[in-house]
Amino acid sequence: MNLEDHLGDIIRKARGMSNISAAAAAQAAGLTETELATLEESGQAPKKPNLAALAELVGLHPSKLEAIANGWVPAEKDLSIWRELRCITTTAGGMAVNCYLVWDEVSREAALFDAGWEAAPVVELIAQNGLELRHIFITHAHEDHVAALGDIREAFPRARLHSGLKGGPVDQRNRPNDFIHLGSLRITNRDTPGHAEDGTTYIIGTWGEDAPHVAIVGDALFAGSIGRGNQSWDLARQKVREQILTLPAETLLCPGHGPLTTVAEEKAHNPFF
């Protein structure tokens, strides 16, 4: 299991976030600029960098960054705890993206979170489990998360489309106090812009049998990292702190890329926080 962002990706993002030049970062790390470029590109450096000094310079937590350099990954998740939750990963152009299907065991009503690159795996999973797709929730409208949306809507024309996007072909624009019932499950949303203006995190609760809440976070947060601050780095970090890391520690976090994690793991190990 690999993180979505390796050590070099994290350092490069943090440099952009903090507006630190390659020359300054290389000096802090005890590397040449060429060696830093190699680290940022591959996640590997020809010699051990001074990660503590580099982390301090670019605004990362030093010991958490060191842990990622030493191979930290989140614990593998047993999704049987959430019996009606599936992660579907599709790939195009070397980029893998996750979407998630959840359903109520009794009513067989289902909701899809993001669409991914291909509709076929989603359509097949719905058919195999005898489900009725009632809702489609979009975390943000970047291409990799909505590429298959047209095909999925064509296959399931009665499913309602929910998004934080202003305008566009949306059946219901997310509002702060919205909640959607999916059989016994309850779905709410929280604004998490920064990576994307329409960034939204969806919280799925009342699973029963003591299964923790699930948060579909899109690209707001990855295991050990965050999405690029295309809109605003400061806003991206602020919203993750306020809207995601305030959830109960055991909450399962389902990112748009990379492995699943939890609030507790990210508080303990994510160097951006």
Backbone bond lengths (Angstrom), bond angles and torsions (degrees), N, CA, C in turn:
res aa  C-N    CA-C-N  psi(-1)  N-CA   C-N-CA  omega(-1)  CA-C   N-CA-C  phi
1 M - - - 1.467 - - 1.531 108.64 -
2 N 1.334 116.54 122.42 1.456 121.29 -179.83 1.520 110.64 -110.06
3 L 1.322 116.25 147.50 1.454 120.82 172.83 1.523 109.70 -68.16
4 E 1.318 116.64 153.57 1.456 120.26 174.64 1.523 110.31 -62.54
5 D 1.327 117.96 -42.47 1.456 122.89 178.76 1.522 110.38 -110.16
6 H 1.350 116.83 121.48 1.461 118.55 174.61 1.531 108.91 -80.00
7 L 1.321 115.89 178.37 1.460 121.64 -175.40 1.523 111.78 -52.85
8 G 1.324 117.26 -43.93 1.458 120.49 -178.68 1.516 112.99 -66.58
9 D 1.337 116.78 -38.39 1.468 120.26 176.47 1.522 110.49 -59.36
10 I 1.327 115.54 -43.69 1.464 120.85 -178.67 1.524 110.62 -63.04
11 I 1.325 116.48 -44.07 1.464 120.69 -179.88 1.527 110.37 -64.76
12 R 1.318 116.65 -43.71 1.472 119.88 179.62 1.530 111.04 -62.49
13 K 1.334 116.99 -43.39 1.464 119.56 177.39 1.528 111.20 -61.83
14 A 1.330 115.99 -42.70 1.463 119.62 -178.41 1.526 111.15 -66.26
15 R 1.321 117.19 -35.25 1.475 119.38 176.19 1.517 110.54 -63.41
16 G 1.337 116.19 -43.31 1.454 119.49 177.85 1.518 111.65 -64.14
17 M 1.325 115.59 -40.36 1.459 121.45 179.58 1.524 111.03 -61.91
18 S 1.330 116.46 -40.91 1.465 121.74 -174.65 1.528 113.31 -95.98
19 N 1.339 116.28 -2.88 1.468 121.56 -179.53 1.525 111.30 58.05
20 I 1.337 115.36 46.74 1.463 122.29 179.56 1.532 108.38 -102.64
21 S 1.317 116.83 131.88 1.466 120.70 -178.49 1.524 110.87 -71.71
22 A 1.328 114.70 159.47 1.463 119.88 176.70 1.523 110.53 -62.09
23 A 1.314 116.18 -37.63 1.466 119.75 -179.06 1.528 111.00 -63.24
24 A 1.321 116.84 -44.68 1.464 120.14 -179.30 1.525 110.87 -67.64
25 A 1.327 116.51 -40.86 1.461 119.96 -179.89 1.524 110.90 -65.90
26 A 1.319 116.68 -42.04 1.462 120.44 179.17 1.525 110.80 -61.84
27 Q 1.331 116.55 -43.31 1.465 119.79 179.63 1.528 110.76 -61.35
28 A 1.327 117.19 -44.46 1.466 120.27 179.37 1.523 111.42 -62.26
29 A 1.324 116.21 -37.79 1.461 120.81 -177.21 1.523 112.98 -80.36
30 G 1.332 117.32 -10.41 1.464 120.36 -176.05 1.513 112.53 74.31
31 L 1.330 115.98 30.73 1.464 122.02 -179.37 1.521 109.50 -120.97
32 T 1.324 115.99 161.62 1.459 119.61 166.90 1.527 107.96 -78.44
33 E 1.315 116.75 164.90 1.464 119.21 177.56 1.523 110.88 -62.74
34 T 1.325 117.32 -33.90 1.466 120.62 177.39 1.519 110.46 -65.79
35 E 1.324 116.48 -41.53 1.471 120.17 178.69 1.530 110.99 -66.60
36 L 1.326 116.69 -37.94 1.459 119.76 176.74 1.520 110.39 -64.53
37 A 1.317 116.82 -41.88 1.468 120.25 178.79 1.523 110.81 -60.68
38 T 1.331 116.06 -40.03 1.470 120.00 177.23 1.524 110.69 -63.71
39 L 1.327 116.70 -42.78 1.461 120.89 178.22 1.523 111.11 -61.04
40 E 1.333 116.37 -46.65 1.456 119.18 -178.03 1.525 112.08 -67.01
41 E 1.313 117.09 -31.97 1.456 120.35 -178.81 1.516 112.44 -77.54
42 S 1.324 117.56 -41.29 1.468 120.91 -170.52 1.519 114.38 -111.17
43 G 1.331 116.72 -17.28 1.459 119.76 -173.27 1.512 112.87 85.19
44 Q 1.333 117.48 -0.38 1.461 122.91 -178.60 1.518 109.62 -122.81
45 A 1.332 116.75 142.28 1.464 121.68 177.15 1.524 109.20 -118.52
46 P 1.339 117.46 148.25 1.465 120.13 179.62 1.521 112.84 -66.59
47 K 1.318 117.83 -19.80 1.466 121.58 174.51 1.520 108.28 -144.32
48 K 1.306 116.89 162.11 1.460 120.98 -174.87 1.534 110.13 -68.93
49 P 1.339 116.84 121.19 1.468 118.88 179.13 1.523 111.43 -81.59
50 N 1.298 115.95 160.67 1.463 122.14 173.09 1.532 106.94 -82.39
51 L 1.320 116.01 85.70 1.463 120.32 -174.60 1.520 112.23 -69.27
52 A 1.333 117.30 -31.77 1.460 119.69 -179.65 1.531 110.47 -62.12
53 A 1.333 116.72 -48.14 1.459 120.53 -179.83 1.526 111.12 -66.47
54 L 1.328 116.27 -40.87 1.459 120.36 179.44 1.526 110.75 -63.99
55 A 1.321 116.67 -43.66 1.462 120.68 179.85 1.520 111.16 -60.48
56 E 1.323 116.63 -44.75 1.461 120.46 179.51 1.529 110.81 -59.93
57 L 1.314 116.81 -39.00 1.462 121.26 -177.35 1.529 111.65 -68.59
58 V 1.349 116.99 -40.88 1.470 119.49 -172.40 1.529 112.90 -98.83
59 G 1.326 117.68 5.56 1.455 120.16 173.59 1.508 115.61 85.58
60 L 1.320 117.41 28.84 1.462 121.87 176.79 1.527 110.07 -108.52
61 H 1.323 115.91 161.79 1.462 121.84 177.63 1.531 108.08 -81.43
62 P 1.326 118.85 117.36 1.473 120.74 -171.25 1.524 114.62 -58.06
63 S 1.327 118.60 -49.94 1.467 119.10 -175.26 1.520 111.82 -69.64
64 K 1.321 117.67 -31.09 1.468 120.38 177.30 1.528 110.59 -69.82
65 L 1.342 116.26 -38.42 1.464 119.49 176.71 1.520 110.21 -65.34
66 E 1.319 116.76 -40.39 1.465 121.17 177.79 1.522 110.59 -61.93
67 A 1.330 117.31 -39.48 1.469 120.51 179.48 1.520 111.04 -63.50
68 I 1.324 117.38 -39.69 1.462 119.64 177.44 1.527 110.13 -65.83
69 A 1.336 116.95 -39.79 1.470 120.51 176.46 1.525 110.73 -60.56
70 N 1.333 116.65 -30.34 1.462 121.23 -179.27 1.529 113.08 -89.75
71 G 1.340 116.42 7.35 1.457 119.34 171.06 1.512 116.72 102.96
72 W 1.349 118.94 14.51 1.461 118.62 179.70 1.521 111.46 -60.41
73 V 1.323 116.14 135.80 1.462 123.73 168.97 1.530 107.06 -139.54
74 P 1.326 118.54 155.28 1.467 119.18 178.01 1.517 110.88 -67.69
75 A 1.317 116.26 154.67 1.462 120.81 177.81 1.525 109.55 -61.03
76 E 1.321 116.38 143.85 1.467 119.82 177.66 1.525 109.22 -64.85
77 K 1.324 116.13 138.46 1.456 120.92 -173.91 1.531 111.26 -97.91
78 D 1.325 115.08 136.30 1.467 122.10 175.42 1.525 107.84 -93.66
79 L 1.334 116.77 98.97 1.461 120.00 -175.04 1.519 112.69 -73.85
80 S 1.327 117.88 -4.78 1.465 118.58 176.40 1.534 111.10 -65.94
81 I 1.343 117.21 -18.67 1.463 120.37 174.97 1.527 109.72 -62.39
82 W 1.334 115.59 -36.62 1.465 121.97 175.70 1.528 105.74 -106.86
83 R 1.298 117.60 88.62 1.460 121.09 -165.18 1.518 113.34 -64.43
84 E 1.312 117.87 -21.35 1.464 120.22 -176.40 1.526 111.05 -116.30
85 L 1.308 116.92 39.97 1.461 123.01 177.44 1.528 109.00 -124.66
86 R 1.321 116.21 128.67 1.457 120.61 177.73 1.526 109.87 -132.61
87 C 1.326 115.69 138.03 1.464 122.76 172.58 1.519 108.10 -99.17
88 I 1.322 116.89 126.71 1.464 122.61 -179.91 1.527 107.04 -116.61
89 T 1.326 116.94 119.80 1.458 121.75 -178.10 1.520 109.72 -110.98
90 T 1.327 116.59 125.33 1.463 121.62 175.99 1.523 108.46 -122.11
91 T 1.332 115.52 155.91 1.458 120.94 -173.56 1.523 110.60 -132.78
92 A 1.326 116.00 139.52 1.464 122.07 172.85 1.519 107.50 -149.08
93 G 1.339 115.71 136.49 1.461 120.00 178.78 1.510 113.91 57.69
94 G 1.335 117.05 29.88 1.455 121.50 -179.80 1.508 114.31 80.90
95 M 1.332 118.73 1.63 1.462 121.68 179.67 1.522 109.84 -106.91
96 A 1.332 116.35 120.56 1.462 122.11 176.37 1.522 109.06 -95.29
97 V 1.320 116.20 141.27 1.459 121.41 179.46 1.523 108.65 -137.54
98 N 1.317 116.10 143.07 1.465 121.92 179.51 1.522 110.69 -98.95
99 C 1.331 116.00 138.84 1.455 120.71 161.89 1.527 106.53 -127.13
100 Y 1.318 117.09 166.84 1.456 120.64 -170.46 1.527 110.45 -134.90
101 L 1.319 115.90 136.25 1.452 122.61 176.46 1.521 108.65 -115.75
102 V 1.326 116.86 129.38 1.464 121.57 175.98 1.520 108.13 -128.49
103 W 1.332 115.45 153.19 1.454 117.96 176.85 1.519 111.06 -153.65
104 D 1.334 114.29 161.56 1.449 121.78 175.47 1.520 108.82 -88.52
105 E 1.333 116.27 128.95 1.464 120.84 -172.66 1.522 112.57 -63.92
106 V 1.326 116.77 -32.83 1.468 119.96 -175.82 1.523 111.38 -84.48
107 S 1.328 116.93 -54.51 1.463 120.07 -175.48 1.522 112.96 -77.81
108 R 1.332 117.74 -20.71 1.470 125.12 -176.22 1.527 111.68 66.82
109 E 1.323 117.06 15.85 1.455 120.80 174.28 1.524 108.85 -75.23
110 A 1.348 115.82 136.45 1.460 120.56 -173.45 1.523 111.00 -126.20
111 A 1.337 114.44 156.20 1.467 122.14 173.51 1.526 108.13 -133.23
112 L 1.311 115.48 139.80 1.459 122.44 177.20 1.517 108.84 -110.11
113 F 1.332 116.05 135.12 1.456 121.94 178.96 1.522 108.34 -113.04
114 D 1.334 115.55 109.31 1.456 125.20 -171.59 1.525 110.18 68.37
115 A 1.338 114.81 166.98 1.467 119.28 -171.96 1.520 113.29 -117.66
116 G 1.333 117.21 -22.32 1.461 119.37 -179.27 1.519 112.00 71.57
117 W 1.329 114.11 -166.61 1.465 120.55 -176.51 1.525 113.23 -83.09
118 E 1.344 116.94 -31.79 1.465 120.44 -172.30 1.520 110.89 -130.14
119 A 1.349 115.23 140.65 1.463 120.40 179.16 1.521 112.59 -82.50
120 A 1.330 117.69 -28.89 1.476 120.59 -169.78 1.531 113.63 -55.01
121 P 1.340 120.65 -47.72 1.470 118.67 -179.01 1.528 112.50 -61.90
122 V 1.320 117.25 -34.19 1.463 121.28 178.67 1.517 110.17 -68.39
123 V 1.324 116.31 -48.15 1.468 121.25 -179.32 1.525 110.35 -60.35
124 E 1.324 116.54 -42.04 1.467 120.31 -178.96 1.526 111.31 -65.88
125 L 1.319 117.58 -42.16 1.458 120.85 -178.85 1.530 110.99 -65.50
126 I 1.320 116.49 -39.87 1.460 120.21 177.24 1.523 110.87 -63.17
127 A 1.340 116.86 -43.20 1.466 120.67 179.74 1.529 111.35 -66.75
128 Q 1.317 117.20 -43.25 1.469 121.10 -177.68 1.524 111.95 -60.76
129 N 1.328 117.04 -32.34 1.461 120.87 -175.72 1.529 113.32 -101.77
130 G 1.343 116.82 5.88 1.452 120.70 177.40 1.512 113.42 60.21
131 L 1.339 116.83 46.59 1.460 121.77 -173.33 1.527 111.95 -101.11
132 E 1.315 114.67 159.75 1.462 122.39 171.55 1.521 107.69 -114.57
133 L 1.330 116.35 111.94 1.463 119.46 -179.70 1.521 108.98 -75.47
134 R 1.343 116.13 113.28 1.456 121.47 -176.44 1.520 112.32 -100.67
135 H 1.339 117.46 -30.16 1.461 120.39 -173.65 1.524 110.95 -141.44
136 I 1.328 115.82 146.13 1.466 123.70 170.86 1.528 106.77 -124.74
137 F 1.328 116.53 122.43 1.457 122.44 -179.01 1.530 109.01 -112.96
138 I 1.319 117.11 129.42 1.464 121.88 -178.39 1.530 109.34 -107.88
139 T 1.346 116.21 124.75 1.464 119.46 178.95 1.520 111.88 -74.43
140 H 1.329 117.45 -34.46 1.460 123.60 173.64 1.516 107.12 -171.83
141 A 1.326 115.70 160.22 1.459 119.74 -166.27 1.527 114.63 -95.43
142 H 1.322 118.76 24.13 1.462 119.87 174.68 1.528 109.50 -66.56
143 E 1.336 115.35 149.86 1.462 121.27 -168.22 1.518 113.83 -53.38
144 D 1.348 117.16 -43.49 1.461 119.13 -174.61 1.528 111.96 -65.90
145 H 1.326 117.44 -19.98 1.464 120.64 -178.65 1.531 112.84 -93.71
146 V 1.332 116.91 -14.18 1.475 119.67 -176.11 1.524 113.19 -128.20
147 A 1.325 118.40 5.56 1.466 120.72 -174.60 1.528 112.37 -55.48
148 A 1.332 117.45 -39.01 1.465 121.01 -177.28 1.519 112.98 -92.36
149 L 1.339 117.60 6.03 1.461 120.03 -173.30 1.525 112.29 -61.37
150 G 1.323 117.72 -42.24 1.461 120.58 -179.91 1.518 112.03 -59.18
151 D 1.331 116.58 -45.76 1.468 120.37 -179.68 1.524 111.28 -66.32
152 I 1.333 116.81 -37.41 1.470 119.87 -179.77 1.526 110.11 -69.25
153 R 1.322 117.43 -40.01 1.471 119.88 178.05 1.525 111.33 -66.99
154 E 1.309 116.34 -33.56 1.464 119.57 176.52 1.524 110.82 -66.70
155 A 1.340 116.72 -38.45 1.463 120.80 179.52 1.523 112.08 -73.60
156 F 1.347 116.47 -30.17 1.471 121.29 -176.57 1.538 109.13 -131.39
157 P 1.326 117.61 70.46 1.465 120.19 -172.51 1.518 114.58 -65.88
158 R 1.331 118.18 -16.43 1.471 120.13 -178.43 1.534 112.48 -89.72
159 A 1.311 117.30 -7.40 1.471 119.92 178.94 1.523 110.13 -71.04
160 R 1.330 116.42 135.27 1.463 121.24 -179.74 1.524 110.20 -85.49
161 L 1.329 115.28 134.82 1.463 121.61 -178.22 1.519 109.76 -97.33
162 H 1.347 116.17 124.83 1.457 123.38 -179.18 1.524 108.82 -116.41
163 S 1.325 116.99 136.33 1.459 120.62 -178.54 1.524 109.42 -159.85
164 G 1.324 115.68 159.16 1.452 121.07 172.41 1.510 112.08 -88.90
165 L 1.331 117.42 1.06 1.459 122.31 -177.12 1.516 110.60 -70.02
166 K 1.334 115.59 134.38 1.462 120.85 176.55 1.519 108.79 -82.17
167 G 1.338 116.10 122.05 1.448 119.72 -177.52 1.514 110.70 79.24
168 G 1.321 116.61 -171.31 1.454 120.94 179.38 1.521 111.82 82.29
169 P 1.332 116.17 176.88 1.469 121.38 -174.81 1.529 112.55 -80.44
170 V 1.331 116.35 66.28 1.465 121.92 -177.79 1.522 108.74 -111.12
171 D 1.332 117.07 133.03 1.464 120.67 178.44 1.522 111.37 -78.27
172 Q 1.332 116.79 -33.41 1.462 119.76 -179.76 1.523 108.96 -146.71
173 R 1.340 116.12 115.25 1.457 119.95 176.57 1.518 108.74 -79.75
174 N 1.333 116.05 133.62 1.464 120.91 -176.96 1.519 111.26 -59.88
175 R 1.341 115.33 137.14 1.455 122.80 173.77 1.525 108.20 -125.60
176 P 1.334 117.68 153.65 1.472 120.57 -171.73 1.526 114.93 -55.42
177 N 1.317 118.45 -36.28 1.465 119.72 -174.73 1.523 113.63 -101.89
178 D 1.324 116.93 13.58 1.467 119.57 178.75 1.524 111.00 -65.01
179 F 1.308 116.04 143.52 1.466 119.87 164.10 1.521 108.14 -143.81
180 I 1.303 114.79 140.67 1.459 122.56 -177.23 1.524 107.66 -118.72
181 H 1.313 116.54 130.77 1.460 120.61 174.65 1.526 109.36 -93.49
182 L 1.312 114.98 131.26 1.462 122.38 175.44 1.527 105.46 -121.82
183 G 1.334 116.34 86.95 1.452 118.58 -168.83 1.520 108.30 60.60
184 S 1.327 117.08 -124.19 1.465 121.04 -179.90 1.528 112.80 -85.18
185 L 1.323 117.73 -9.39 1.460 121.12 -179.75 1.527 110.58 -82.49
186 R 1.323 115.85 151.02 1.467 121.84 179.88 1.519 108.10 -126.56
187 I 1.329 116.44 128.56 1.460 122.54 -176.21 1.525 109.36 -117.12
188 T 1.334 115.67 124.95 1.459 121.88 175.53 1.529 108.52 -123.43
189 N 1.319 116.76 173.67 1.466 118.92 -178.59 1.519 110.95 -137.03
190 R 1.322 114.72 154.96 1.460 122.89 175.02 1.529 108.61 -134.85
191 D 1.330 116.89 137.47 1.462 120.44 177.15 1.520 110.20 -70.31
192 T 1.335 116.20 128.28 1.466 120.62 175.53 1.532 109.86 -135.36
193 P 1.336 116.96 62.87 1.463 119.90 176.98 1.522 111.62 -73.75
194 G 1.308 115.57 178.11 1.464 122.33 -179.31 1.508 109.49 126.75
195 H 1.336 116.24 -56.26 1.467 120.93 170.35 1.525 109.23 -73.28
196 A 1.322 116.06 -41.53 1.462 122.74 177.40 1.515 108.22 -142.28
197 E 1.327 116.88 145.79 1.465 120.75 -177.09 1.524 111.40 -60.54
198 D 1.340 116.97 -34.28 1.464 120.80 -177.92 1.524 112.47 -95.06
199 G 1.330 118.14 15.94 1.462 121.24 -176.51 1.523 112.36 -56.65
200 T 1.329 115.48 130.08 1.458 122.05 -177.95 1.526 109.80 -137.74
201 T 1.333 115.99 137.84 1.456 122.39 171.29 1.527 108.12 -107.30
202 Y 1.326 116.06 133.99 1.467 121.40 179.82 1.525 109.41 -108.90
203 I 1.317 116.38 131.60 1.459 122.70 -179.56 1.523 108.49 -106.89
204 I 1.322 116.37 126.61 1.466 121.86 179.67 1.522 107.31 -113.46
205 G 1.324 115.92 120.49 1.459 120.34 -176.22 1.511 113.22 -126.13
206 T 1.326 114.85 -177.86 1.480 125.62 -179.63 1.516 112.29 57.34
207 W 1.335 116.45 50.66 1.460 121.11 178.31 1.521 111.69 -74.26
208 G 1.321 117.98 -24.74 1.462 120.42 -175.63 1.514 110.94 84.33
209 E 1.330 115.33 166.14 1.470 122.53 177.79 1.526 111.75 53.13
210 D 1.334 116.47 32.35 1.465 122.57 174.14 1.523 114.96 64.22
211 A 1.324 117.80 18.81 1.467 119.45 174.95 1.520 108.86 -72.02
212 P 1.331 118.79 132.00 1.466 120.64 -178.83 1.524 112.29 -64.52
213 H 1.335 114.78 164.17 1.457 120.36 173.52 1.533 109.37 -60.43
214 V 1.322 114.49 158.94 1.468 122.80 176.46 1.521 107.62 -120.88
215 A 1.335 117.18 134.79 1.463 121.85 176.26 1.531 108.66 -119.89
216 I 1.328 115.71 120.52 1.460 121.82 175.12 1.524 106.45 -91.10
217 V 1.326 117.12 108.01 1.469 120.66 -166.06 1.520 114.28 -103.44
218 G 1.328 118.74 -1.18 1.459 120.02 -178.57 1.512 111.05 59.11
219 D 1.335 116.56 -132.85 1.464 120.78 -179.51 1.528 111.96 -104.04
220 A 1.339 117.15 14.64 1.464 119.06 176.37 1.520 111.21 -64.69
221 L 1.333 116.09 -33.28 1.463 121.45 -174.58 1.515 109.06 -148.39
222 F 1.323 116.29 137.15 1.461 123.16 169.91 1.523 108.19 -116.92
223 A 1.308 117.43 162.36 1.457 120.10 172.61 1.529 108.40 -59.49
224 G 1.340 116.58 115.24 1.449 121.22 178.25 1.512 115.82 79.08
225 S 1.345 117.97 5.46 1.467 119.20 -176.68 1.525 109.25 -159.76
226 I 1.330 115.36 -172.81 1.460 121.58 174.60 1.515 108.69 -137.08
227 G 1.341 116.01 165.35 1.450 119.90 174.32 1.517 111.07 -70.51
228 R 1.305 116.07 158.70 1.463 120.62 179.67 1.533 109.99 -60.99
229 G 1.322 116.60 138.48 1.456 121.08 -178.22 1.515 112.06 -80.71
230 N 1.332 116.31 65.10 1.463 120.45 -176.00 1.529 111.76 -60.12
231 Q 1.311 116.44 -38.22 1.458 121.48 178.72 1.522 110.06 -86.83
232 S 1.333 116.78 -50.55 1.465 121.75 179.79 1.516 109.04 -168.49
233 W 1.337 116.60 124.72 1.458 120.47 176.62 1.520 110.79 -64.28
234 D 1.324 116.53 -43.89 1.459 119.72 -178.53 1.522 110.98 -61.98
235 L 1.327 116.53 -43.74 1.459 120.64 179.58 1.526 110.63 -65.50
236 A 1.327 116.71 -40.73 1.466 120.27 180.00 1.519 111.12 -58.83
237 R 1.333 117.14 -47.87 1.473 120.20 -179.21 1.528 111.31 -68.49
238 Q 1.321 116.48 -39.99 1.458 120.38 179.84 1.522 110.84 -59.74
239 K 1.329 116.88 -45.97 1.461 120.39 -176.39 1.528 111.48 -69.35
240 V 1.331 117.46 -35.30 1.465 119.19 176.07 1.528 109.39 -63.52
241 R 1.337 116.34 -45.25 1.476 119.76 178.59 1.530 111.30 -59.51
242 E 1.334 116.13 -47.11 1.456 120.57 -172.11 1.520 113.50 -78.38
243 Q 1.326 116.80 -38.05 1.465 120.25 -168.21 1.529 114.36 -106.03
244 I 1.331 117.41 -20.79 1.471 119.92 -177.43 1.524 111.06 -112.75
245 L 1.317 117.28 -51.65 1.466 119.57 -175.55 1.525 113.13 -74.55
246 T 1.333 117.65 -5.22 1.464 121.09 172.59 1.525 112.30 -88.25
247 L 1.311 117.31 -5.58 1.466 120.72 176.02 1.528 109.36 -70.03
248 P 1.342 118.19 160.97 1.471 119.87 178.55 1.521 111.83 -53.32
249 A 1.326 116.33 146.07 1.467 122.21 -172.97 1.520 113.30 -55.42
250 E 1.339 116.60 -34.84 1.463 120.32 -175.39 1.520 113.31 -83.66
251 T 1.348 118.37 -1.92 1.461 121.34 -178.69 1.515 110.81 -56.39
252 L 1.342 116.14 131.13 1.462 121.82 177.36 1.520 108.94 -80.02
253 L 1.336 117.29 124.34 1.453 123.26 179.55 1.519 109.54 -101.64
254 C 1.318 115.92 124.92 1.469 122.52 -175.94 1.525 108.88 -114.25
255 P 1.323 118.49 97.25 1.463 121.74 -177.04 1.529 112.11 -80.87
256 G 1.335 114.12 165.26 1.450 119.71 176.45 1.510 113.55 -73.16
257 H 1.331 117.14 -17.11 1.467 121.39 179.56 1.524 108.30 -145.13
258 G 1.320 115.97 145.70 1.449 120.39 175.19 1.515 113.59 82.08
259 P 1.341 116.45 -173.10 1.465 121.04 -173.34 1.516 113.71 -75.59
260 L 1.339 114.86 159.34 1.456 121.58 174.90 1.518 109.25 -73.92
261 T 1.337 115.63 153.46 1.448 120.93 -176.76 1.521 108.31 -145.89
262 T 1.311 118.01 -168.22 1.465 121.90 176.95 1.520 109.28 -135.94
263 V 1.323 115.84 164.76 1.458 120.26 175.85 1.523 110.05 -58.74
264 A 1.336 117.16 -44.56 1.466 120.15 -178.44 1.523 111.41 -60.77
265 E 1.323 117.43 -42.63 1.467 120.66 -179.21 1.524 110.73 -65.26
266 E 1.324 117.30 -40.23 1.465 119.14 -178.77 1.525 111.84 -70.94
267 K 1.316 117.36 -37.39 1.466 118.81 175.52 1.514 110.97 -61.73
268 A 1.311 116.73 -36.57 1.470 121.11 -175.95 1.520 113.02 -83.44
269 H 1.337 118.43 -24.95 1.452 119.59 -167.02 1.523 115.91 -129.47
270 N 1.319 119.34 -13.50 1.469 119.79 -176.16 1.537 109.44 -81.35
271 P 1.347 118.23 116.26 1.465 120.13 -173.66 1.524 114.39 -70.69
272 F 1.333 117.98 -9.53 1.468 119.95 177.68 1.526 111.53 -80.91
273 F 1.370 117.26 -6.62 1.467 120.61 -175.38 1.524 111.14 -134.28
